[in-house]
Each structure stands twice: as C-alpha cells, then as structure tokens.
Amino acid sequence: MKEKSSPFLLSNELPARAFLTERGFDAAVADDFRLGFAPEPRTAFKDAMLARKIDEQALVDTGKLASVALFCIGTASAFGWLLVYYKIPQELLANVSTWGMGAIGVGFFIAFAFLVVVVVAVDYTIAATILPELFG
C-alpha cells in the first residue's frame, strides 16, 4: 500500500510546489509521484539508512560511485553532442574515403583515430604506454 504524502507537500507556500502548480501539475500528480518530498531534517535519508543497519562508509562509497558514473555519462553525452554538431564523422568519412582504402579500411582507420583521441584525452600515461607498443 502506498504511503500518502503529508499535507505540507501540497501547500503552495513551498517554492517547489508553487513552481509545479504554475506549470499545471496538480496535487494529485504531486501525491502520486511524491513530488516535493524532502523530509526534515536534512539527514533524514542517512538516518533511515543507518536505522536499517547500512554502514555509513557504504553510503559514502555509493555516493562517490554515483558521482563518477554521472560524470562519465555527462562527458560522453557532451562529446557525442560535439561530434554531431560539428559533423565530425561525416567530415572524416568524406576526407578518408578519398584515400582509396575501401569501406573496411576506412572503418578501421576511423576506429583507430577515435581510439587514439580518446586514449590521449583520458590519460597521457596510457597513451605513452600503448602508442609505442603499436608503432615500435
């Protein structure tokens, strides 16, 4: 059975509820999705997890892992957006296809080029380790 949200969540006195109301979200939607739910005090989530015998260090480690994962997702999204915006794959394909390598050769060249760019961007130490092995 679903818990009912407390009445203070449906009050337009709170900035978040006023924001939702201005955009057409009614009290039923706020109640169904528990929008605006932020119990007091600020440590309510941590206190609830500790009451369930979840180690505080596990919570910290989970937060760190989530932060790294979200950063990676955001970075990949931004990189993908830049590739599309500047039409980099199309430009590479147009330029490299004039070299007469064929479709498979062009595919391998583009994959290798992106591998080098990503490796160098991620960590120069990795690039310094991998590239001499490939060429030397």
C-alpha positions in Angstrom: 0.0 0.0 0.0 1.4 3.4 -1.0 2.1 5.9 1.7 0.2 9.2 1.4 2.3 12.3 1.3 1.9 14.7 4.1 -0.3 17.8 3.6 2.6 20.2 3.7 3.8 18.8 0.4 0.7 20.0 -1.3 0.9 23.5 0.0 1.8 26.2 -2.5 3.7 28.0 0.3 6.8 26.0 -0.7 8.7 27.3 -3.7 8.9 23.8 -5.3 5.1 23.3 -5.1 4.4 26.8 -6.4 6.8 26.1 -9.3 4.9 22.8 -10.1 1.5 24.5 -9.8 2.5 27.3 -12.1 3.3 24.6 -14.7 0.0 22.8 -14.4 0.9 20.0 -12.0 -2.0 19.4 -9.6 -2.0 18.0 -6.1 -2.9 14.5 -7.3 0.2 14.3 -9.5 2.4 15.6 -6.7 0.8 13.0 -4.4 1.2 10.1 -6.9 4.8 10.8 -7.7 5.7 12.3 -4.3 7.0 15.5 -5.9 8.4 17.9 -3.4 9.1 15.2 -0.9 12.0 16.3 1.2 11.6 15.3 4.9 13.2 17.3 7.6 15.9 17.2 8.9 18.4 17.2 6.1 19.9 14.0 7.5 16.6 12.0 7.2 17.9 9.7 4.4 21.1 9.0 6.2 19.3 8.4 9.5 16.9 6.0 7.8 19.7 4.0 6.2 21.6 3.8 9.4 18.5 2.6 11.1 18.4 -0.2 8.5 22.0 -1.2 9.6 23.6 0.2 6.3 27.1 1.2 7.0 27.8 5.0 6.7 31.0 4.3 4.7 28.9 2.2 2.2 26.7 5.3 1.7 29.7 7.5 1.1 31.2 5.0 -1.4 27.9 4.7 -3.2 27.7 8.5 -3.5 31.2 8.6 -4.9 30.5 5.8 -7.4 27.2 7.6 -8.5 29.1 10.8 -8.9 31.8 9.2 -11.1 29.1 7.4 -13.2 27.1 10.6 -13.7 30.3 12.5 -14.7 31.2 9.8 -17.2 27.7 9.8 -18.7 27.6 13.6 -18.9 31.0 13.7 -20.5 30.1 11.1 -23.1 26.9 13.0 -23.8 28.7 16.3 -24.3 31.3 14.6 -26.5 28.6 12.9 -28.6 26.8 16.3 -29.0 30.0 17.9 -30.2 30.6 15.1 -32.7 27.1 15.6 -34.1 27.2 19.4 -34.0 30.5 19.7 -35.9 29.6 16.7 -38.2 33.0 15.1 -37.4 32.1 11.6 -38.6 30.8 12.9 -41.9 33.9 15.0 -42.4 36.3 12.2 -41.6 34.5 9.8 -43.9 34.5 12.3 -46.7 38.2 13.0 -46.4 39.4 9.5 -45.7 37.3 7.9 -48.4 39.4 9.8 -51.0 42.4 7.8 -50.0 41.1 4.7 -51.8 41.2 2.3 -48.8 37.8 0.8 -49.3 34.9 0.7 -46.8 36.6 -1.7 -44.3 39.9 0.2 -44.4 38.1 3.5 -43.8 36.2 1.9 -40.8 39.4 0.6 -39.2 41.1 4.0 -39.8 38.3 5.9 -38.1 38.1 3.5 -35.2 41.8 3.7 -34.7 41.7 7.5 -34.9 39.0 7.8 -32.3 40.8 5.3 -30.1 43.9 7.4 -30.2 42.0 10.6 -29.5 40.1 9.1 -26.6 43.2 7.5 -25.1 45.1 10.7 -25.3 42.2 12.7 -23.8 41.7 10.2 -21.0 45.2 9.8 -19.8 48.5 10.7 -21.4 50.2 7.9 -19.4 48.1 5.3 -21.1 48.8 6.9 -24.5 52.5 6.8 -23.7 52.3 3.1 -22.9 50.1 2.0 -25.8 51.3 4.0 -28.7 55.0 2.9 -28.6 53.8 -0.7 -28.5 51.7 -0.2 -31.6 54.4 1.6 -33.6 57.5 0.3 -32.3 
